[in-house]
């Protein structure tokens, strides 16, 4: 994997985290943490797509895959967060 591919992966993961935070209003953890979750969500989205037999070949497809993974990750992580008193 070349350096430019890694850079694009990071950029797409960050954008996916921002979009996922916007979608999951009230379940996010703040902008910076949502960006980090977006990076991890990109990996999870790829895994989920692989399980379902899908593949993403365009930048928009990879972005959608990353957003799906980030939303799933935000949802799971929010289940473990302490409720506000």
PLY file of the C-alpha trace (Angstrom):
ply
format ascii 1.0
element vertex 85
property float x
property float y
property float z
element edge 84
property int vertex1
property int vertex2
end_header
0.00 0.00 0.00
1.48 3.31 -1.02
1.72 6.42 1.11
-1.03 8.17 -0.82
-3.43 5.26 -0.23
-2.79 5.43 3.50
-3.37 9.17 3.47
-6.69 8.74 1.63
-7.71 6.03 4.10
-7.04 8.36 7.01
-8.91 11.25 5.38
-11.92 9.05 4.57
-11.89 7.65 8.12
-11.88 11.14 9.60
-14.73 12.28 7.36
-16.65 9.10 8.22
-16.22 9.84 11.93
-17.59 13.34 11.48
-20.58 12.06 9.50
-21.23 9.25 12.00
-21.15 11.74 14.88
-23.70 13.85 13.03
-25.93 10.80 12.36
-25.70 9.51 15.94
-26.57 12.79 17.68
-26.50 12.35 21.43
-24.43 9.17 21.26
-21.19 10.73 20.15
-18.22 11.61 22.31
-17.17 14.94 20.90
-15.58 15.86 17.61
-12.05 14.54 18.20
-13.14 11.18 19.64
-15.70 10.79 16.85
-12.89 11.27 14.31
-10.84 8.56 16.00
-13.89 6.29 16.06
-14.28 7.04 12.35
-10.78 5.72 11.70
-11.54 2.53 13.61
-14.99 2.39 12.02
-13.40 2.26 8.59
-11.77 -1.03 9.51
-14.98 -2.35 11.05
-16.99 -1.25 8.01
-14.62 -3.18 5.75
-15.05 -6.24 7.94
-18.88 -5.92 7.92
-18.92 -5.45 4.15
-16.70 -8.52 3.76
-19.08 -10.60 5.89
-22.03 -9.49 3.77
-20.17 -10.13 0.51
-20.07 -6.48 -0.54
-17.09 -4.53 -1.78
-16.44 -0.83 -2.24
-14.55 0.28 -5.32
-15.07 4.04 -5.43
-14.27 6.78 -2.96
-17.99 7.24 -2.23
-18.38 3.50 -1.70
-15.47 3.43 0.72
-16.87 6.48 2.50
-20.26 4.80 2.87
-18.59 1.64 4.14
-16.59 3.68 6.65
-19.65 5.58 7.84
-21.53 2.31 8.39
-18.64 0.97 10.46
-18.29 4.19 12.45
-22.03 4.32 13.21
-21.96 0.71 14.39
-18.90 1.41 16.53
-20.42 4.59 18.01
-23.58 2.67 18.87
-21.69 -0.17 20.57
-19.39 2.18 22.47
-22.36 4.31 23.60
-23.91 1.22 25.20
-21.00 1.13 27.64
-21.04 4.82 28.52
-22.32 5.81 31.94
-25.69 7.54 31.82
-25.66 11.18 32.83
-27.05 11.77 36.32
0 1
1 2
2 3
3 4
4 5
5 6
6 7
7 8
8 9
9 10
10 11
11 12
12 13
13 14
14 15
15 16
16 17
17 18
18 19
19 20
20 21
21 22
22 23
23 24
24 25
25 26
26 27
27 28
28 29
29 30
30 31
31 32
32 33
33 34
34 35
35 36
36 37
37 38
38 39
39 40
40 41
41 42
42 43
43 44
44 45
45 46
46 47
47 48
48 49
49 50
50 51
51 52
52 53
53 54
54 55
55 56
56 57
57 58
58 59
59 60
60 61
61 62
62 63
63 64
64 65
65 66
66 67
67 68
68 69
69 70
70 71
71 72
72 73
73 74
74 75
75 76
76 77
77 78
78 79
79 80
80 81
81 82
82 83
83 84
